Amino acid sequence: MTHDAAVLKAQKVASDVLAPSAGQNDKLGRFSTEAVEALGESGLLGLTLPADVGGSGLGPSTFAAVMATLAEADASVAMVYLMHILGAATISAAHSGAAETVAPMLREIGAGRHLSTLAFSEAGSRSHFWAPVSRAHRNAKGVHLSARKSWVTSAGHVQSYVVSALAPEGTGPTDSTLYLVPAETRGLSVVAPWDGLGLRANASAPIALEDCEIPSDLQLTDDGAGFQAMLNVVLPLFNLGTASVALGLCRAAVAGTVTHLKGAKFEHLGQSLGESLPTLRAQLATMQIDTDGLSARIDNLVDQLEKPRETTMLRVLETKAAAGDIAISVTSTAMRVCGGAAFSKHLNIERLFRDAHAGAVMAPTGDVLREFIGKSLLGIPLF
Ligand SMILES: Cc1cc2nc3c(=O)[nH]c(=O)nc-3n(C[C@H](O)[C@H](O)[C@H](O)COP(=O)(O)OP(=O)(O)OC[C@H]3O[C@@H](n4cnc5c(N)ncnc54)[C@H](O)[C@@H]3O)c2cc1C
């Protein structure tokens, strides 16, 4: 699959499957299994995997474009897709001890029949996902693990979870290991339904692992090397992906606002809202400027990831921090410009507004990113 073919497929899934049901799924808090099927059938679940497992081997540029396209139609599904791509990337980067065992799963992902996700955040360490408080305990076959994972996107709808825990012999707070835990593993359960303010249709529920047996060939990283995988494999793609979701939300907010300003009338003046009020036109213009600014930031991050250099990690941190704020700002302006019609849920703007608030609180949160950026500028160690 080429870049253009992937984006076309994403556009088709977005217009045929996501857009028609996004509003209703949001209202009901319903996870869209049709969306996952469509993503699988279109070959998008294996977008970034290598060709030898049936993937398309495409890079950050295509990934970002696909993410933004999906998010413009339904940010809940886009986030399901993002967490899957991250799960797949982590499984694909497994160390040699797991390579043979995970190969069939990677082929299932390549064939569009396997959805994965990340289960990092824990009730005990909250948004500090790099410091799990759960610890794996070694036994004859591998490890056994008990953990309380506080939010896991697609919980109950995946075939596998990529789970973090402190390594059995780890001594520091970031000495974690990553494990691949098949959904049918005894002791793994979804403990509560998901009922969020936004991203309501992505089943970001808590899961519990109660004394789960994990064989050594499902250990994805060396002991204590989970933290490096989080930084090197997950963080760049996660930050690019969440920024692209924010861009999709901004684009949808601009489009929805344009439609409303053209369609809603002051009948007594014989004009549309947009024709009548310069203040609304100015606010719309600000939304467009911010949206295009975010798009340029994402293009820059893609370039940095494709040709890594000294500033790349800084851009990784900055882009997600900026994107979270921009999405909140653009969708908030859309709420104001579209007035009572948006407030009364006559338009899709309020869904975009609620969805946009997730980006800044998903770890690394906007505040933590600022803390990291400030420390790195001052030469202070981050951890
Ligand atoms: C919709 C959704 C989907 C999610 N999906 C997943 C998933 O699939 N997998 C997964 O592992 N996790 C997932 N998460 C969890 C997410 O990544 C965060 O861990 C979670 O949102 C943190 O919430 P908290 O209340 O624990 O934050 P807290 O840690 O309690 O933070 C509270 C506030 O303190 C601020 N803060 C915390 N630490 C610092 C610091 N050092 N410096 C400055 N400010 C700080 C935060 O920015 C925040 O404003 C999801 C969350 C949401 C909302």
Ligand as a Chemical Component Dictionary entry (heavy atoms), coordinates in Angstrom:
data_LIG
# 
_chem_comp.id                   LIG 
_chem_comp.type                 NON-POLYMER 
_chem_comp.pdbx_formal_charge   0 
_chem_comp.three_letter_code    LIG 
# 
loop_
_chem_comp_atom.comp_id 
_chem_comp_atom.atom_id 
_chem_comp_atom.alt_atom_id 
_chem_comp_atom.type_symbol 
_chem_comp_atom.charge 
_chem_comp_atom.model_Cartn_x 
_chem_comp_atom.model_Cartn_y 
_chem_comp_atom.model_Cartn_z 
_chem_comp_atom.pdbx_ordinal 
LIG C1  C1  C 0 -9.776 8.947  27.179 1  
LIG C2  C2  C 0 -8.559 8.404  27.839 2  
LIG C3  C3  C 0 -7.941 7.286  27.311 3  
LIG C4  C4  C 0 -6.813 6.734  27.915 4  
LIG N1  N1  N 0 -6.251 5.606  27.385 5  
LIG C5  C5  C 0 -5.161 5.048  27.991 6  
LIG C6  C6  C 0 -4.582 3.844  27.491 7  
LIG O1  O1  O 0 -5.050 3.269  26.494 8  
LIG N2  N2  N 0 -3.514 3.319  28.124 9  
LIG C7  C7  C 0 -2.964 3.905  29.233 10 
LIG O2  O2  O 0 -1.975 3.393  29.754 11 
LIG N3  N3  N 0 -3.502 5.055  29.746 12 
LIG C8  C8  C 0 -4.577 5.626  29.146 13 
LIG N4  N4  N 0 -5.135 6.780  29.659 14 
LIG C9  C9  C 0 -4.572 7.350  30.900 15 
LIG C10 C10 C 0 -3.827 8.661  30.646 16 
LIG O3  O3  O 0 -2.725 8.440  29.814 17 
LIG C11 C11 C 0 -3.392 9.299  31.973 18 
LIG O4  O4  O 0 -2.623 8.395  32.701 19 
LIG C12 C12 C 0 -4.558 9.735  32.807 20 
LIG O5  O5  O 0 -5.447 10.492 32.037 21 
LIG C13 C13 C 0 -4.049 10.553 33.980 22 
LIG O6  O6  O 0 -5.120 10.962 34.792 23 
LIG P1  P1  P 0 -4.910 11.132 36.379 24 
LIG O7  O7  O 0 -6.181 11.622 36.970 25 
LIG O8  O8  O 0 -4.349 9.883  36.932 26 
LIG O9  O9  O 0 -3.824 12.279 36.386 27 
LIG P2  P2  P 0 -2.927 12.795 37.592 28 
LIG O10 O10 O 0 -1.587 12.155 37.535 29 
LIG O11 O11 O 0 -3.676 12.668 38.875 30 
LIG O12 O12 O 0 -2.735 14.326 37.214 31 
LIG C14 C14 C 0 -3.571 15.371 37.760 32 
LIG C15 C15 C 0 -3.043 16.704 37.271 33 
LIG O13 O13 O 0 -1.695 16.882 37.731 34 
LIG C16 C16 C 0 -0.864 17.220 36.655 35 
LIG N5  N5  N 0 0.477  16.635 36.872 36 
LIG C17 C17 C 0 0.783  15.343 37.162 37 
LIG N6  N6  N 0 2.120  15.193 37.268 38 
LIG C18 C18 C 0 2.667  16.399 37.048 39 
LIG C19 C19 C 0 4.004  16.877 36.998 40 
LIG N7  N7  N 0 5.059  16.083 37.235 41 
LIG N8  N8  N 0 4.199  18.188 36.719 42 
LIG C20 C20 C 0 3.160  19.013 36.497 43 
LIG N9  N9  N 0 1.859  18.621 36.533 44 
LIG C21 C21 C 0 1.616  17.323 36.782 45 
LIG C22 C22 C 0 -1.531 16.608 35.414 46 
LIG O14 O14 O 0 -1.152 17.287 34.226 47 
LIG C23 C23 C 0 -2.996 16.804 35.748 48 
LIG O15 O15 O 0 -3.421 18.092 35.355 49 
LIG C24 C24 C 0 -6.271 7.336  29.085 50 
LIG C25 C25 C 0 -6.893 8.485  29.607 51 
LIG C26 C26 C 0 -8.021 9.018  29.004 52 
LIG C27 C27 C 0 -8.668 10.224 29.617 53 
# 
loop_
_chem_comp_bond.comp_id 
_chem_comp_bond.atom_id_1 
_chem_comp_bond.atom_id_2 
_chem_comp_bond.value_order 
_chem_comp_bond.pdbx_ordinal 
LIG C1  C2  SING 1  
LIG C2  C3  SING 2  
LIG C2  C26 DOUB 3  
LIG C3  C4  DOUB 4  
LIG C4  N1  SING 5  
LIG C4  C24 SING 6  
LIG N1  C5  DOUB 7  
LIG C5  C6  SING 8  
LIG C5  C8  SING 9  
LIG C6  O1  DOUB 10 
LIG C6  N2  SING 11 
LIG N2  C7  SING 12 
LIG C7  O2  DOUB 13 
LIG C7  N3  SING 14 
LIG N3  C8  DOUB 15 
LIG C8  N4  SING 16 
LIG N4  C9  SING 17 
LIG N4  C24 SING 18 
LIG C9  C10 SING 19 
LIG C10 O3  SING 20 
LIG C10 C11 SING 21 
LIG C11 O4  SING 22 
LIG C11 C12 SING 23 
LIG C12 O5  SING 24 
LIG C12 C13 SING 25 
LIG C13 O6  SING 26 
LIG O6  P1  SING 27 
LIG P1  O7  DOUB 28 
LIG P1  O8  SING 29 
LIG P1  O9  SING 30 
LIG O9  P2  SING 31 
LIG P2  O10 DOUB 32 
LIG P2  O11 SING 33 
LIG P2  O12 SING 34 
LIG O12 C14 SING 35 
LIG C14 C15 SING 36 
LIG C15 O13 SING 37 
LIG C15 C23 SING 38 
LIG O13 C16 SING 39 
LIG C16 N5  SING 40 
LIG C16 C22 SING 41 
LIG N5  C17 SING 42 
LIG N5  C21 SING 43 
LIG C17 N6  DOUB 44 
LIG N6  C18 SING 45 
LIG C18 C19 SING 46 
LIG C18 C21 DOUB 47 
LIG C19 N7  SING 48 
LIG C19 N8  DOUB 49 
LIG N8  C20 SING 50 
LIG C20 N9  DOUB 51 
LIG N9  C21 SING 52 
LIG C22 O14 SING 53 
LIG C22 C23 SING 54 
LIG C23 O15 SING 55 
LIG C24 C25 DOUB 56 
LIG C25 C26 SING 57 
LIG C26 C27 SING 58 
# 
